[in-house]
Structure formats: C-alpha cells, structure tokens
Amino acid sequence: MEGVLKKNMRCRAVIEGYTSEGLGVARLAGRVVFVHGGARGDECLLRILKAGPDGPVYAAIESWLVPSPVRCPPACPVYRSCGGCHFQHIRYEEELALKKTRVEDALIRVGKLDLPVEAIWPAPALDGYRNKALFPVRAVDGRPSTGFFRARSHDMVPVARCALQSEAANALAAALRSWMEDCGVAPYDEISGAGLIRHLFVRAGTEETLACLVASEAAIPCRQALIRRLRAACHSLVGVVWQVNTRRDNVVLSGKSSLLWGRETMTDTLCGLRFRLSAASFYQVNRLQAERLYALAAEYAALEAGDTLLDLYCGVGTLTLHLAREGVRGCGVEFSAEAICRARENAAQNGLPRVRFLQGDAAEVSARLCADGVRPDVVTVDPPRKGLASALVETIAQMAPARVVYLSCDPATLARDLARFACLGYGAVRCAAVDMFPRTAHVESVCLLEKM
C-alpha cells in the first residue's frame, strides 16, 4: 500500500539498480527506496532510515538473505564510513556496466536522443590512479589526522593510506602527521577557527611531485623540520608551498601563497607533451585515462593541417596543444588568468608558440570571436559539471563549425546541452564513455556533434 513506510521499519526487498550517486534502488509499498551499499540483485532485509509522506525514502541493509552475485568484499577498511568511494562493494565489470547505462539513460531521458554509447573504456589500474590528492587535516581522538569527510558531512574519517591516491601522496600525508605530532602543531578546528594546518594538497606526476600546505596563518613552526620530513618521505618532491587561507567556508585553495622550499610549479608528461602545473592548475586526475579521452577527442575532431580549432574551458592547454600539433591553428579559452599563464608557457616549451590562449568567460569570449568573424572548423568544449550556458550553445552554432566535440563529466548536463544543439542544427552522432574515476560514481564521456 502507498505511504505505509516509516522510520526504523524493517522490510524485505530486492535491489533493482543504482542512482547516479551510487545508491542502490529498491521498490517498497509503491515507493522508490534508496539503499546505502546496495548491489543489483541483492535480496536483503532493509531498515528504513528516512520516510516522510513526500520526498525520497532512504534505507540501510541490515542483513543479506541472498547476496548479489556482483557483490564483492570492499578492499578498503574504511569504505563504509569514508565518503570517497561508492563502488568498492561491487565487481568492476558491474561498475563499468552501470556507468555506461547511466550515460545512455541520460541521453534517452534528458536529451531525447537515440544515441548508443559505443563503449566504456575501463581503467588499466583501479588503485593509485589519482595524481591529485586533497587531505583535510583534523584532530581525531586528540591526534593530528588526515583523511576524508563522511558523505554529506564534515565529520572526518582518518585514513592512514588511501588506495586511490599515489604512493607519494600517502607518504607525504604520513610525514605531515608525524611532524605535527612531534612538533605539537595543532590541526585546524572548523567550529572554533583555532589550529594551524587545514589541508594537505599533493600533485604527483610521472617524475615530479608538488606539495601545498593550507594553513590558517603565515607563521610556520619548526619550518626546517617540516621540509626535511616531506623531502625524506617523497624523493620526487620538487616544491613545498605554504598557503594561508583565513576563510570560514569550504573553499580550500584561497589566499596568499609563499614558497617554503624548491619550486612553485612541477612538470608532468601527458600525451607526449610537457606541462607546467601549479597547485591551483586544472589538470586531469587520471593520466592514463586522460590520454584515452584525448585520443577519442582527436579521433572525433578529425582535424587536418590548416584547420582552425577553438578549445573552450582549456585549463592549462592540455587538449588544445594535443590537438594543435599537426599544423592546426589552435585557440584556447579559459577564465582563470593563472591557467592561461601556464597554457602559454606550455605552448612555448612544447614548441607550439603559434597556438594562442585567451583569458575570459567562455561565453563572452566566444561571442566576441563570433562577432569578429572567427569561424573555426572544430570547437571542443570541456565544461564544469554544470555544462554550457544556453547563450554559449547558440554562439557555437552561429560560428558554424563542421564538428563540435563535447567532453563531459556529467551525463545529465551533457544530454541537456546535446538537445539544445539539436535545435540549432547539430546532431550527436558518436558517444563513448571513459572510466576516469574507478570506484567512484563519476564517469567521463565524449560526444561528437556534426552540422546537419
């Protein structure tokens, strides 16, 4: 019957599928129930956690009557409490299938498109793939700890070693904890605002590593001891940056930075090109999968010598320079002035000085270029999760490129934007997914649109 579910009620159910956030989905009393840690095919006993007369119903698994054949033991000891992973409890083949289905469902339901996803490209490594780590630093049981916040909270779970992070990041986190304990350095307290160390940010590349300590003030106790500990823990370390952040919100990298040791930037290799990066630079988190994503983008773009490329949301120029190597006239657009500075440096050091980069809002710069008569052969976009502004979609269509290549980190906003393009004469003809973030609910996709 409708409306009979109540908090703490126990019910038998079968998990039928997954939400985009990785929760299991069951149906009880005519209502959809979201189940923490559910696996498709689980026959289980649920306890209702939340069930109002309206709105979503949430439940937890109390016991399994018949566990799903796709279920597997989580490899991480803190998986069930840490908010970092979503799919440690299911086999990787199931994770890939559900991510591919998620993209296809968005294209059908949101975009109203009959466009199959050609493939989802699996990650060659499920552990240690992240080249960027951000560890909150807090006191747990009176000791300095690094870890991650529980889902939808600021309650930190201490993590001695995260399997998704690089060995460099885990080693630097351990070195920071020991330095804080030995030198009596207090972790930051969000409620009182007391304490010094707020976050550890690590960027680990193929050859070099950069560490950034986010602190509440500029004074640095036991400075030389800190540098010694970090350098001993990570032999690829090339720089240690100290950033003072006095904000009382969730923004991490904000404020004035100073160099404690080494360099403020590191260099990494991607698609055979060298890129200079700072702590604040946008850069793909999974290098091997980024190379797969960019290879697909290059295939879809089909650029030839003499063609003109406009790359929007270009970051430090990774995709722009990758696509513009074969005699292509490239132009990248990015809002961050720091990223544009890095992009120009990267173009010069890779012998591509004719590729230009423009700083500004993608919609505003594109409108200006369009008014000036710029007509690129191909436009590539790699927007944030919110997707493209409707005005930008219209401007791209006015520029009349032969092809648009859309890289997306959110299937729903991708599908929405593809529907907007369709109304303006651009049809989506190819789509593939890339598992950039194994064991999490995130999935990357790339789509080719052609002028109809």
N, C-alpha and C positions, 0 to 999 in steps of 0.2 A: 504493500500500500504506500501511497505517497505520504511523505512527511513524517514517517514514524521513526526516523533515525535520531538518536540522542547521544550526547556526550557520554563516553565510557561504556556504551553498549558494545557487546561482542557479537560478531556476525561472521558466518562462513561466506567466502567469496572466492572468485577466480579472477586473477589479474589478466586483463584482455590486451593491454597495450601500454603506451607511455605518453606522457605530456612532453612538450618541448623542453621543459626544465628537468626531465629525467624521472619524474614521479611515475609510479605505476598507476594504472587506471582500472577500476572495477565498477560494477553497477549493482546498487542495492536499493530496493524499495523505489525503483523508478528514478533514482538519482545517481549522478556520476560521483564516484568517490576516488580521491587522490591518495595514493598509498606510498608512504616513505619506504624506499628499499624494495619495492615490488619488482618482480620479474615476470615477463609474459609467460602464462601457463601455470603460475603458482596457484595451487589450491590451498587456502590458508584461513586461519582464524584471525579476524581483524578486531581491533579495538578503536572505536570512533574517538577521535581527538577533538573534532570541531564539527558541529552540525546545527546551524541555525535554520530558521524556517526558509530563509533565502540564502543565496550565495553558495560557495563551494563547501564540500564535505571532505574532511581530511581524516585519515586513519593510519594506524601503525600495525605491523604484523606482530601478533602475539605468538603464533606458532604456525608451522607448516604442516598441513595434512598430507599434501603431495607436492614436494618442491618441484619447480620448473626444471626441465632438462637443460635450459640455457643458464641456469644459476651456477655460480662458482664461488669458492671461498674468497673473500677480499684479501688481497696480498698485504694491504696496509693495516697496521694495528689500530689506527685512529680513524679509519674510514667512516665509521658510522657516526662519529661526533664532529669530525672536521668538515668544513663546508667546501673544500677544494675540489673533490671528485664527485661524480654522480654515478659512475657505472663500474665500480670495482666488483660489484656483486654479479655481473653477467659476463658471459663469454664475449670475446672481442668480435666474433662473427655476428653476434646478436646486436652489439653496439653499432657496427657498420650498417647493418640492415635497417635499424631503426632511424639512423641519421639520414640514410638515403630516402627512406619513407617520409621523414619529416620534410625534406626539401620538396619531394614530389607532391605531398599533401598541400603544402603552401602554394605551389604553382597552380594546383587544381582549385583549391577552395578560395584563395585570396586573389590569385591572378586570373582565374577562369581560363587557364591555358592547358591545352593538351600537348604537353612537352615532357617526354620521358627524360629522366636523369640517366645519362649514358652509363655512368659508373660512379662508384665512390672509391677513391684511391686510398687504400689502407696505409697507415703509418708504418714505416720499417722498424720503428722502435717505440715501445709503449712506456719505457722508463727513461729518465734523464734527457728528455727531448726539449725541455724548456730552456731557452737561452736567456730568459729574463725571470728573475725571482724578486718578489716583494714580500718581506717578512715583517709583520708587526712585531714590536718588542714590548712586552708587558711583564709585570710581576705575577707569577703563579706560585702559590704556596710560599710566598716570600722570596722567591729566587728569580733572577732575570731569565726570561724565556723568549724564544722565538717560535712562531707557529702560524696558525691561520684562524680566522674567526669562524665560529659555527654559522650555519646558514641563517640569514636574516637576523644577525645579532652582532654585537661587539664583545661577545664572550669568547676569549681566545683559547684555542686548544693547543697546548705545547706539542711541537713536532720536532723530534731530535734529528730525523732525516726524512725528507720528502722524496719519494721515488720519482716524481715527475721532474724534479729540479736537477740541475747539473751537479756533479760532484764538487765543483768549485763553489757553487752557491751554498751547498750544505756544509762544506768545510769552513767557509767564511762565517756562516751563522754560528757554528760551534765555537770558533775563535772569538767572536764578539761576545758570546755568553760568558766564556771563561775570563775575558778581560774585564767585563763589567763586574763579575763576582769578585775577582781578585783585587780590583781597584775600588770597590764599593760604589760603582756608578749605578744610579737608580734608573729603572725603566720609567717611561712616561706613564702617567695616570690620566686617563681621559676625563674623569669626573673632576678631579681637583686641579688638573693642569700642572701638577708637580712632576718632577722626574726629568731626566735628560734625553735618553735615546728613545725615539718614536718608531723608526722603521730602519730596516736594512734593505737596500736595493742593490741587486747584483745583476750585471750584464756579462754573460760568459760567451765568448766567441770561439771560433775554431783555434785561435792561437793566443788571444789576449782576453783578460778579464778586467772589468771596472767595478769598483765598489763605491756606493754612496750611502753615507750615514745621515739619516734625517733626525735632527735634534731640536730641542726646544730653545736652546740658547747657543751663543757663539763660544763660550768658554769650554775648553777641552781639557779635562783632567787626564793625567798620565798619557799624554799625546804620543810620545815615542814608544811607549809600551804597546799602545794600540796598533801603531804602524808595524811594529815588529811581529805582533801576533798575527795580523792579517797577512803579511808577506810570507811568514813561515807556513801558514795554512794553505796558501794558494800561490804556487810558483809562476803561474801565468798572469798574476796581478800586475797591472801597469799603472794603476792610479787609484787613489783614495780621495773621495770628495766629501766635504762636510757641508750639509745644507741646513740652514736654520729656518724652521717652519713654526711660526707662532700662531697659526690659525687654529680655531677650535671647531673644525669640521672634518670631513672625510678626504679632503684634498691632501695628497701625500707630497708630491714634488712641487713645492711652492716656497719661494723665499730666496734669500741670497746664499750663493754657494761660494765656498773657498776650497782651495786645493791643499790637502794635508801632505800628500806625497805623490810623486810621479806625474802623470798626465791627466788632464780633464776629459780626454777622449780615448777611445780604443778603436782598433781597426778589425773588421771582420770580412770574410770572403763569402759572397753569395753569387751563384750563377757565374762563377769565374771572375767576378768584379770585386774590387776592394772598396769597402765603405767605412768612412769615419763616423763614429757614433758617440754621442754624449749620453748621460743618464736619461735625459729628457727626450731623446730621439725616438720617433715611432719606427719600429722595426719588427718584421715578422718574428714571432716567438719560436717557431719550429723551422729551423733552417732547411732540413731535407724536404719537408712538405711544402715549404715556400718555393723551393726550386721546382717541385712538381706543379704547383699552382701557376707559377710564372711560365712554365713550359706550355701549359694548356692555354694561358692567355696569349702567348706568342703564336700558337697554332691557330687560335680563333681570330687573332688580329690579322694574320697573313700579310704583314707589311712587306713592301718591296723597296729597294733603293729608290730614293727620290720622293717617297711618300711622306706625308706630314702626320704626326701623332700629337694629340692633346691628351695628357695624362692628368686627371683631376684627383685631388687628395693624394699627392705624390709622396708625402713624407720626405725622407732624405734622398729620394730619387731612385730607389731600387728598381722598380718596374720601368720607369722612364728610361733609365740607362740600359737596362736589359733589352728593351725593345728597339732602342735607337742605335744599336751598334752597327747595323748593316746599312749605313748610308741613309738612315731615316732622319728626317728633321723633327726633332722632338721638343716639346714644351711641357713642363710640369708645373702644376699649380698647387700651392699649399698655404694654409692660413698661418702656420707657425713660422715666424721670422727665423727662429733658431734652426728649424728644419731646412728652410730654404738656404741658409748659410751653409749647412752641411751638404746639401744637394749640389750646390755649386762647387764646393771643394771636391766632392766625389766625382763630378763630371771631369774636373781638371786632372785629378790623379789617375783616372781611368782613360785618359787620352780622348775625351769626348767634349771638348770645350765649346763646340757649336750647339750643344743641347742647352736650351735656356730654361730658367726657372723663374716663376713669377709668384710673389707673395701676396696673399689676399684671400678673401672668401671665394669659394669655387663658383658660386652663382654670380657674384658681382664681376669677377674677372672674366668669366665666360661670356657674360652679356657684353662686356666691353670689347672683347676679342671679336664677338659676332658682329657688333656694330662697326668694327674696323674692317670687316670683310674677310676675316680669317675663316677658312673652310678646310678643316682637317680631313684627311682620308679616313682616319680611325680615331675614335675617342675611347679612352679607357677610364673607368671610374672604380675607386676602391673606398667607398664612403664609410663613416662610422655606422654603428648599429642602427641609427635612426633612418638611414637611407638618404635618398636625394630629395631636395626641395622640389616641389612641383614646377616652380619657375625655372629651375636648372634643367629639368627634363625638357621643358619647352625650348630653352635656349639651345640645347644639344640638337634637338630636332631641326631647329632653324639653321644650324650650321651645316646640316645635310651630309654628315659623314656616310661613307658606304657601310661602315660597320661600327657598332658600339660593343665593347667588351666590358661586362659588369662583374667585378669581383665583390662578393658579399659575405659578411659574417652573420647575417640574419635572414633566414629564408622568407619570413613574413614580409619584411620591408622590400626585399628583392622582388617578390611576387607582386606586391603593390606597385612598385615602380615599373615592372615589365608591362603591367596593364596600362599604365599611363603612357608608356612608349607606344604600345599598340594603337592607342587612339590617335597618335601622331604619325603613324605610318612606318613604325619599326616593329618587325616581328621577331620574337625569340625563336631561334632555330636549333640551338645546341645548348646543353647544360650538363655540367659534371660537378661532382662534389669531391672535396678533399678533406680527409680527417686530419685537420691541423692540430687538434687538441684531444688526443686519445684519453679516455677515462672521464672526460667531462661531457656536458650536454651540448657544447658548442660545435658547430660544423661550418666549414667554409665552402663556398660554391662559386662557380664561374659560369657566365652565360654569354652567348653570342647573339646579338641582335643585328638584323640586316634591314636595310631600307627596302620597303616593299614597292 
